[in-house]
Amino acid sequence: MKMLLIDLGNTRIKWAYREGDILSTEGFILNTDFNQLLQQLIALPQPDIIHGCTVGSPELATRLDEFCGAQWQRSIEWLQVSREALGIQNGYRYLEQQGPDRWAAVLGARSLFPDKALLIASAGTALTVDALTEDNEFLGGMILPGLRLMKSALAQQTERLTVSDGAFHDFPRCTTDAIQTGCLSALAGSIMAMHARLSLRGDTPLCILSGGDAAAIAPLLSAYQPIIAEQLVLHGLAALARNNAS
């Protein structure tokens, strides 16, 4: 089965083309370069199914729908958050408030790491920190501003601070390093807090990191032996597609 998987995010669009369990090709593009994405997709063989997840612009989602219909006579099956999928029970109180990317990332993490309690931290525009028990109960999680949002908020709400990139230091001695260290420490601290809560339940979770800032956060979490797992949303879409086809 040939499948095209699309993750339409807030700032980037990621995609993967798979033939069965084999990843054939993949790519990503900034949302602002949408026409380049269409040029990449035109070169692909016709997929049997197309699965997508979107938290981005509805206009871009519509344009993708129209493109896939015109190019391959296929519609995109956009992920809807559900109370259960792939054996995972979703404990979120209001499903309509849960981002489908969070749900897809949980499904993707479980497909890669079965039979373990998981702490799933996706560090992109926002940081989400979600908890999945060993027996497949999604407990919920946290959302907070990502690294660049934190830094831009400081720059916008103060007179003398800028968004300039700094470096992490245990004891920063300049303002740019102080901002970088403070923001990374806040992000890592939220992950540590969720790890502690899961551990109090008797679970010993694997710490799974994904997203553009995962590599920057990981060194602060060395005691938790974090695993960086890329493209969790696409892995989740692939797992759903395989399950639906079986």
C-alpha positions in Angstrom: 0.0 0.0 0.0 1.4 3.4 -1.0 0.6 6.2 1.4 1.2 9.9 1.5 1.3 11.4 5.0 1.1 15.1 5.6 1.6 17.1 8.8 0.4 20.7 8.4 1.8 22.6 11.3 1.8 26.2 12.5 5.1 27.1 10.6 6.1 24.0 8.6 4.6 21.3 6.5 6.2 17.9 6.7 5.4 15.0 4.5 6.4 11.4 3.9 5.7 8.8 1.2 5.7 5.2 2.3 5.3 1.9 0.5 4.1 -0.5 3.2 6.6 -0.2 6.0 9.3 1.3 3.8 9.9 5.0 3.9 10.4 6.0 0.2 10.9 9.7 0.5 10.1 12.6 2.8 10.5 16.4 3.1 9.4 19.6 4.7 8.8 23.1 3.7 7.9 26.4 5.5 4.2 27.2 5.2 5.2 30.4 3.4 6.8 28.4 0.6 3.6 26.4 0.0 4.0 26.4 -3.8 7.3 24.6 -3.5 5.6 21.9 -1.5 3.2 21.3 -4.4 6.2 21.0 -6.8 7.7 18.3 -4.5 4.4 16.4 -4.3 3.8 16.4 -8.1 6.9 14.3 -8.5 5.5 11.5 -6.3 3.8 8.3 -7.7 0.0 8.2 -7.1 -0.7 7.1 -3.5 -3.4 4.6 -2.6 -4.3 6.7 0.5 -3.5 10.1 1.9 -3.6 10.8 5.6 -3.1 14.2 7.1 -3.0 16.1 10.3 -3.5 19.9 10.5 -3.3 22.6 13.1 -2.2 25.1 10.6 -4.0 27.5 8.2 -7.4 26.2 7.0 -6.7 27.9 3.7 -3.6 25.8 3.2 -5.5 22.6 4.2 -8.1 23.4 1.6 -5.5 24.0 -1.1 -3.9 20.7 -0.3 -7.3 19.0 -0.6 -7.8 20.6 -3.9 -4.4 19.6 -5.2 -4.7 16.0 -4.2 -8.1 15.8 -5.8 -6.9 17.3 -9.0 -3.6 15.4 -9.1 -4.6 11.9 -8.0 -8.4 11.9 -7.5 -7.8 11.3 -3.9 -9.1 13.1 -0.8 -7.1 13.6 2.3 -8.3 11.8 5.4 -7.7 14.4 8.0 -7.1 13.1 11.5 -9.9 13.6 14.0 -9.2 13.3 17.7 -11.1 10.3 19.0 -11.8 8.7 22.4 -9.9 5.6 21.4 -7.4 4.7 18.6 -4.9 1.8 18.2 -5.9 0.5 21.7 -5.1 3.9 23.4 -7.8 5.3 25.6 -8.0 9.1 25.4 -8.7 10.7 28.7 -8.8 14.2 27.5 -12.0 15.9 28.9 -12.9 17.9 25.8 -11.8 16.2 22.6 -12.6 19.2 20.4 -10.0 21.2 22.4 -7.2 18.7 21.9 -4.9 19.4 19.0 -4.8 16.6 16.5 -1.1 16.9 16.3 -0.8 16.0 20.0 -3.0 13.0 19.5 -1.1 11.9 16.4 2.2 12.3 18.3 0.9 10.1 21.1 -0.1 7.4 18.5 3.2 7.7 16.8 5.2 7.4 20.0 3.3 4.3 21.0 3.9 2.7 17.6 7.7 3.2 18.1 7.8 2.4 21.8 5.2 -0.3 22.7 4.4 -1.5 26.2 6.1 1.3 28.0 4.9 4.4 29.9 5.8 7.4 27.8 6.4 11.1 28.5 6.1 12.7 25.0 7.5 16.2 24.7 7.0 17.9 21.3 9.2 21.1 21.2 8.0 23.2 18.3 6.2 26.6 18.2 4.7 25.4 21.5 6.0 22.8 23.9 3.5 20.0 24.6 4.3 17.5 27.4 2.0 14.5 27.4 1.7 11.4 29.5 0.8 7.9 28.3 0.7 5.0 30.8 2.1 1.5 30.2 -1.5 0.2 29.8 -2.3 2.7 27.1 -4.2 5.4 29.0 -3.5 8.9 27.7 -3.7 11.0 30.9 -3.4 14.5 29.3 -0.5 16.9 29.5 0.7 20.5 29.4 1.1 23.2 26.8 3.4 26.2 27.1 5.2 28.6 24.8 8.1 27.1 22.8 11.6 28.5 22.9 11.1 31.2 20.3 7.7 32.3 21.6 9.2 32.7 25.1 12.1 34.8 23.7 9.9 36.9 21.5 7.5 37.6 24.4 10.4 39.0 26.4 11.5 41.1 23.5 8.0 42.5 22.8 7.1 43.2 26.4 10.4 44.8 27.5 12.4 47.8 26.3 15.9 46.6 26.4 15.8 42.8 25.6 16.1 41.4 22.1 15.5 38.0 20.5 19.2 37.4 19.7 20.3 33.9 20.1 22.5 33.1 23.1 24.0 29.9 24.5 23.2 27.8 27.6 25.5 28.3 30.6 25.1 27.2 34.1 25.8 30.8 35.2 25.2 33.1 32.3 27.2 36.3 32.2 25.5 38.2 29.4 21.9 38.9 28.7 21.5 36.9 25.5 22.9 33.8 27.3 20.7 34.6 30.3 17.6 34.6 28.2 18.6 31.4 26.3 19.4 29.6 29.6 16.3 30.8 31.3 13.9 29.7 28.5 15.6 26.3 28.0 15.5 25.7 31.8 11.8 26.5 31.9 11.1 24.1 29.1 13.2 21.4 30.6 11.7 22.0 34.0 8.2 21.4 32.7 9.3 18.0 31.3 11.0 17.1 34.6 7.7 18.0 36.5 5.7 15.7 34.3 8.2 12.9 34.7 7.9 13.3 38.4 4.1 13.1 38.3 4.2 10.0 36.2 6.8 8.4 38.5 4.5 9.1 41.5 1.9 6.9 39.8 4.4 4.0 39.8 5.3 4.4 36.2 8.9 4.7 34.9 8.4 6.5 31.7 10.6 6.8 28.7 11.3 10.4 27.9 10.6 11.0 24.2 11.5 14.3 22.6 10.6 15.6 19.2 10.4 18.9 17.3 12.8 21.5 16.2 14.1 22.4 19.7 14.4 18.9 21.0 18.2 18.8 20.5 18.5 22.1 22.5 16.5 20.8 25.4 17.9 17.2 25.5 21.3 18.1 27.3 19.4 19.5 30.2 17.5 16.2 30.6 20.5 13.9 30.6 19.5 12.3 33.9 16.3 11.1 32.2 18.1 9.5 29.2 15.9 11.3 26.7 15.3 9.7 23.3 14.9 12.1 20.3 12.3 10.6 17.9 11.6 12.6 14.8 8.3 12.9 12.9 6.0 11.5 15.6 2.9 12.9 13.9 3.8 11.2 10.6 4.5 7.9 12.5 1.1 8.2 14.1 -0.6 8.8 10.8 1.2 5.8 9.3 0.2 3.6 12.2 -3.5 4.6 11.7 -3.3 4.0 8.0 -1.9 0.5 8.5 -4.5 -0.3 11.1 -7.4 0.9 8.9 -6.1 -1.1 5.9 -5.8 -4.4 7.9 
